Amino acid sequence: MDEKKIALIIYGDNSGEAIKSAERLSAPDGYSVEIIPAAGENKAEVLNAAMKNSDAKFKIYADEKISFKQNNLLTDVIRIFKSDEKIGVIGTSGAIRLSTHGDCFTSVKRCGKILSGKKKDLTDWGNVEKNFCEVEAADGFFLATQHDISRREDICRKSSFGDTSLCLEFRRQGYKIVVVRQKKAWLELREKNFAIDETEQPEFLSEYSGEIFPLVSVIIPTFNRPEWFKIALDSVLNQTYKNFEIVVVDNGTDDKTEILMKDYLEKYSCIKYFRKPGFNANENWNFARQYNNPDAEFVNWLMDDDYFYPKKFEKMVEVMRNNPDVSMVSSKRHVVDENGKIKELFPPSTINPQWDEILFKTGKIKGEIAGRAMFATGKNFIGEPTTALLRKKFLRDNDLCRCDDEEGFFPLIDISTWLQLLSQGNLYWIAEPLSAFRQHKKQASNWGESNVIFAICWAKLYQTEWREKFFIKSTDELRQIIANWIGHSAKKLLESYELHLVGEGITTLEKTLEAMARALHNGYKIELPPRIYEKRDDIKNF
């Protein structure tokens, strides 16, 4: 290995201009420079061969689409390498945080600069304050190295992910990847069109996701519906985002799901399966919600009759990684029938004229505003448990709900949890469907007294909020909310009378109506009756 030699390896069939500009570069004092053209369809194989055939310690891999603009850049490269033996790769631009789809050049959090286009416009991503900025991956049109590590010919044969893969292989060996600070741009990129070969993306992401992307816990409680459960489970496994674990808690009365799981458990190490046949719905739910992997940064619940679309985590984790103030990401979702046929897109483009303009555009919404919208409209526009990705650190001791007396099988646990998250951070809303919510006759929302129970639980949410005063801060707002609730709940009570429904739930709603009306005249002290309603231990499904 010649420690005083630099090899410029220029890849491409049309590398003439790149080679001409390389010939004009000045060699550092005491160093020699060789220029090696390299061409061929299998980029990894071609560049590995060029690397092995050169005895130069320092190698620069450049794309045919670039031209070198600063003649003394080789001196700067050597100076940076000499400053730190742990620097493995130097780039001129790159991803401080690599995008969840794996494409370095289109990542959101970037640094560096480059000239591009016919007018040689400067693209400056900034963020390089000292001599260099450490990154997760550098753009592949210029990669300088001081150690030889081979490219992965088994997973990245072409150009799409091979350069990023090389950077990650250097990281595996404990080396730093850096982007250099440039007074003037070192390179001109004559063409920005770098096509992504999506056929290599799954292999690339499967290989590296666990090292560079945060872990997502997916928790699936299930009961006696293996056909739908299989669709739900497969929808996680088919995510383009690959760093997840799946926790299944099964309280089914038959062994169909257990039999189904055998093949999955043999094939996928990311799945944890708990069989709890003696549990009722409440016990199964509470066991599932106690799961806590300290290595997981995010959690997403998945009801066994719902399912995800393939890019849900790719898009949602990307938002989380670039917005640390966001406590949860949600999206629109499709409502489907028992056969998976789409019935509607939810929420619709309008729920309330006052809030529509704020709520239904892709982007960040202040947590306080999103919470106020839920209280003002009385609608869970954020979604069911399946819909939202949650940042775990904003949960209440890793538990769902907002306060102690909302624990257990609380029918509006999703809304209670959303309010907890929104009181800690912001909501990011994605205005496209990323999951599907299945409506069918057996789900809990179709039990006879469900509307009564939901009304009682909304009153409990108002009571908690008025104690916390995070979203509702004035008696004027509270008065209107209570009045709206009274009108809505009285209607539900009348409907229950017409259906001849009886039981503790009906009695509790009657008492709750009385308590809420009294709150309008006793200084807004919301003193609710005990939350008692018909126990449904005989119904074990969700």
N, C-alpha and C positions, 0 to 999 in steps of 0.2 A: 504494500500500500504506500503510495507516494503522498506524503503529508504536505507537499508543496505543489500540488497539482489540482486543478479544477477542471471537471468535465462538464461541458454544456451539452446535454442530451435533448435534442429538439425533435418532438414527435409530430408526424403528419406527412401526408403525401405531397403537400404543397407548402413546404417549409422554407422556400427560397428567401422570402423577405425576412423571416425570423433569423435565418442563418446570416444574411448580409448584415443585419443590425448587430448580431453577436460578434461578428468579425471586427466590429469597430470598438468593442469593449476593451478597456485598459486592464492589463493584468496587474495584480498587486505586486509590490516589490518582492522579488525572490520566488514568484510563483509562475508556473506555466499553465497554459489553457489549451484544452483540446475541444473541438466541436464535433459532436457525434450525431448525424442524422439517424432517425429511427422511424420506420414505417411498417405498417402491417395491421390487419384487422383486429387481432388480439393484442390490445394495448398493454395489458399486464405482462404477457409473455415477451413482447418486444422490448419493453423497458427493463424487465428483469435481465434479459440477455445483455442489453447495453450496459447495465450496472455491473454485471459480472465480468464483462470483457474489458472494463476500464479499471486501471490501478489507481485512479485519482481518489484521494480521501474525500474531497468535496465535490458534490455532484449537484447540478441544477437541472431539473426537469422542466422544460418549457414547451408550450403548445405552439403549433405552427401559426396560430392566429395572433400572436403577439409580436411586438417590436420593442427592443430595448432602447430606452430614451436617455438614460443617464450613463455615460461612459465609465464612470468610476464606481458603479454599483458593486462590482466584485470585491473591491476593497472594503466596502461597508459590510458585505456578507461575511467575509473572513473576520472582520473586527468583532461582529456580534457573536459568531461561533466561538472565537477565542475567549470571549468574556464569560462563557458558561458552557461547560462540556455537556450539561443536561439539556441544552437546546438541540432538539433533533431535526426540526424542520423550520425554515424561515419562509414566509409567504409575503406577498405585497398587499393582500387583502384576505379576509376570511370571516368565519362565523364565531363570534364570541360564544354564542349559544347556537348549536346546530339545530336546524329546523327538524321537527318531528317526522317530516317526510324524507329526511336524509339529504336533501339538496343543499349543498353549502352556499352556492351563489345566491339563492333566493331566501336565505335565512333572514329573519327580522333583525336580530341583534348582531350587527356586523362592525368591522373596523377596517381601516386602510384606505387606499385611493388608487385610481387608475384613470388613464385617458382612454376614450373610446369614441367610435363613430367617425364619420367623414370630417366632422368639424373638430375632432379631437377634444370633445367636451370632457371636463374633469368630473368624475364621480368620486366624491369624498365622503366616506362613511364616518370619518373622524375616529374618536375614542382611543387614539394612540398618544398618550401623554408623555411617556418617557421614551427610551430608545426602541422599545417594542411593547406589544400588548399580547399577553398569552390568550390563545383561542382554543376552541375545541377542534377546529379543522381550518386549513387554509385553502384558498381557491387553487385548483389544479393547474391553471395555466402558467404558474411559476411556483415551484417547490424546490428550495435549496436544502441539501442535507449534508451532515458531516459524519453520518454513520450509514452503513449499508443494511437496509431491511427490505426483504423481498415483498413485492405486491402479491396479494392473494389471488392467484390464478383460478382457484376453485370457486370463488364467489363473485369476483369482479373482473370479468374478462374484457369488457369494453371500457368506454371512457366515462360512463355516467357516474358511477360511484367509486371507481378504482382509486382516484386521487384522495378522496375523503377516507376511504378504507386504509390507504397507506398512512395517512396522518394518525388514524386510530390505532394502527399497528405500532407506530412509534410511541403513542401514549401507553399502550400495553407494556412496552419495555421500559416505562418510567421516564421517557423523554418529553420535553416541552414542545409545543407547537406555538410559534409566535408570528405575529405580523409586525413588520419593521416600520419604524417611523420614517417618512420620506418628506424632505423639504419640497422636492418636486417629484411628481410621479415617475417611478422607475420604468413603467411599461405603458405601451399603447395597445389596447385590445381592439383589433380591427373589426371583430365581429362578436357580438354578445350571444349569439344563438348557440347555446350548448344544449343539445337535445338530451332529454332524460329517457333512458331505457328502463321502462317500468318493469320489464321482465327480471331485472336484477335487483329491484328494490326490495322484494320480500326477503331474499337471501341476505342482503346487506343489513336490513333492519333486524332480522332474526339473530344475526351474528353479533351485532354491537349494541342493540337497544338497552340491554341490561347494564351496560357500562356507562352510557352517556345520558339516558333518559330516566326520569323518576318512576318509581313503581306505583302502579294503580291497583288497589284492592277492589275486586268486584265481588259483591256478596249477593248470593241467590238463595232465598228461602223457597222451598218447593213442597208441593203436596199433591200426590195422586194425579198428575197430568203430564206423563213422560213425553207425549208427543209435542206439546207446547214447550216444555222444559228443554227438550233437545234443540229446538229452534233457538231458544234464548241462549243456551250454552254455546252452540255453534256460532252465534252472532258475536260472541266475545272472542272466540278462537280465530274468527275471520277478520279481526280488526287489523288494519294496516299498521297501527301502533302495536308494538310487540312486548313491551315490558309491563306485564300485568300478572296478577295471580287471581285465581277464581276460588271462592269459598262457597260450597254448596251445603245447605242444612236441610235435610229431608225428613219430614215427619209423616210420610205417607203410610197408609195402613196396609198397602201391599208392597211387594218387592220389585215392581216393574222398573222404577227409577234406579234402584240399587243394581239390578242386572244391567241396565243401560250403562251405568257408570263404569263397569268393569273395564270395558275396552278403552274408555277415555282415560282412566287412571293409569293403565298400562302405557298409554301413548304420550300423555302430557304430565310432566312433573309439576306444572304450575297449578294443578287442581288439588284442592283439599276437600274431602268429602266427609260429612258427619251424618250418620244415620240415627235418627231420634224418633222411632215409631210410637213411643208412648207420649210424645208431646202433643198438646193441643196448639191451636194457632198462636195463642198468647205466648206460650212457652217456647215455641219454635222461633217466633219473631225475636223474643228477648235473648235467646241463645245466640242467634245470628248477630244481633246488634252489639253483643259483647266482644265480638272478634276484633282484635287490634294487633296488626303487624307494625311494630315500630319502624320498620324499614320503608313502609309505604307512605308516600307523601300525599296521595289522593285516594279517595274512596268513591265508588259509584255503586248504588244498589240496583239490582235488576230483578224485577218481579218475574216469576217463572212463566207468565203468559205474555210478557212483552219481549221486545228484542231491539238490539242496536243495529244501526247502519254501519258499514265497514269503516268509515272515516271519522266516526264520532270521537274517539280518543285522540286520533291524530290532530284534529282541529281544536279540541278542547284543551289538551295538554299544552299545545303550542301557545294558546292564549295564557294559560297559567304561568308558563315559563317566562313569558315576556311581560307579565303584569302581576308583580308580587302583592299588590294591594287588592287583587281580586280574590274573594273567598269562595266563589262558586261560578260555574259556567253552565248556562242552560240554553235551550234552543226550542224551536218549534218541533212538533212531532206529528206523525200521522196517527189518526185514530183508525184502527182496523177492526174488522169483524172476526167471528170465530174462525173463518177460513183464511184470514190474512188479507182480505180485500180492503183496500183503502176506502174509508167512508168520508173522511174530511181531514183537512189540515188544521191543526189546533196549536195555539189559539188563532182565531180568525184575525183578519187585519184590523178589526175594531172590537173593543170591549167597552170603551167609555171615551167619549170625545175629549175629555180632559187629559187622558193619559195615553191615547193611541200614538201620538207623535213621538212620545218619549220611549215607549216600550218596544216598538216593533221594528226597529232598525238595528242592524248588526253593530255592536259597539258596547262601550262601558256605560253602566248606569250606577250612579251613586247608591250605595246600599240603603241609605235612609230614604231616598226617593222611591226605590223599588218596594221597600216595605210599606211605605205610606200608600203606594198604589194598590197593594194587596188589601190593605185595610179599607181603603176608600171604595174599592170596587167589590170587595167580598169575593174575589175570584183568585184562584191559584193559577195565574198565568205562567208562573215559573215552571210548573210541571209536576208530574208524579215522581216517586222515588227513582224510577228508571231514567228520568230525563236529565238530571243534573249531576255534574262532576263536582265534588267537594274537596276543598283544601282542608286536610284533617286538623291542622293546628288551630283552625278557627272553630272547631266543634267544641261542645261543652264536655270537657274531660273525655273526649273521643266518643261521646254518646250522642245519639239523636235526641231531639227535643230542646227546649229552651229553659225549662225549669223542672224541679223534682216532681211536681204533681202532674206533669204531662208524660211521665214515664209509663211503661207497660204498653198494652195494646191500644194506644191512643189513636183513634181513627184519622186524625189530622196531623199525624206525626211528621209528614212531609212539610206541611206549612209551618209547623212549630220549628222544625229544623232550619227551614229557609230563613225564618226570622232571626234565629240565632246567628246564622252565617252572615246575614245582611247587617246585623248590628256590629259585626267585627270587620267587615270588608265590603267590597263592591261586587256587583253582579256584572258579568259579561254575557250579553245576549247575542246568540247567533240566529239570524232570521232565516234559517233553512232547517228542514226536518232531519234530525240525526238519530232518531229512534222512533219506535212504533209502540203505541199503547193499545192493547187489545181489549175490546169491550165484549162481554159475554154474560150469560145469565147467572153464572156461579160466583162472580166476584163480589167482594164484600159490599161494594157500593150499591148492589142490587138487593141486598137484604131488605126486608119490608120496612124496618124502622130506621134505615140508614140516614135518611134526610133529617129525621128527628135528632139522631145522635150527632150528626154533623153540625146542626144548629147549636146544640149544647156545647160542643167543642169550640165553635167560633166564639161563643160567649167567654169560654175559658181563655182563649187567646187574647181577647180584649182585656180581660182582667189582668193577665200577666203584663200586657203591654202598658196599661195605665199605671201599673206599679213601676215599670222600668222607664217609661216616658222617653223612649228613644225615637219612635216613629210618630206617635200621637202626642203632641206637646201642649195642646190647648183644649179647654173645655168645649169650645165651639166645634172643633173637629170631633171630639168624643161624642157630643150630643147628636150630631148628625149620624155618626156611625151607629150609635145605640138605636136611634130612631129607625134607621134602615134595617137593622137587625130585627127589631121588634116586628116591623111590617112583614119581613120575609119569613120569620119564624112563626108568626101567627098563621100565616098562610099554610105553612107545613103542618102545623097542628090541626088546622081544619081539614086538610087532606087526609091526615091520619084518622080523624074522627069518621070521615066519609068511608074510609076503608075498614072501619071497625077495628083498628089496631088498639091493643091494650097492653099494659105492662109498665115496668118501672121507667123505661125510657120516656114514655108519654108523660108520666107523672113528673119526672125530672124536668122536662121541657116546660110544663105548666109552671112549675116553681121558678125555673130560670127566667121565664118571661116576667113573672112578678118581680123578681130581684132586679132585672135590668130596668124595668119601668121605675122601680123605687130609686135606682141610682140617679135618675134624672132630677130627683128632688131631695136627695140627702147629701149633697155635696159631691156627687159622682163617686161615692164609695160603692164599688161593685162587690157585693157580698153574695156569692153564689151558693146554692145548696150543694150538698155532696154530689159528686159526679157518679151517680148510680144509674145504671140502666141494665136491661136484660142481659144476663150472662149468656154467652153463646159458645160454651165449651163443646157443645155437640157439633158445631160447625168448625171444621179444622182447616178449611182452605182460606186463602187470602182474598 
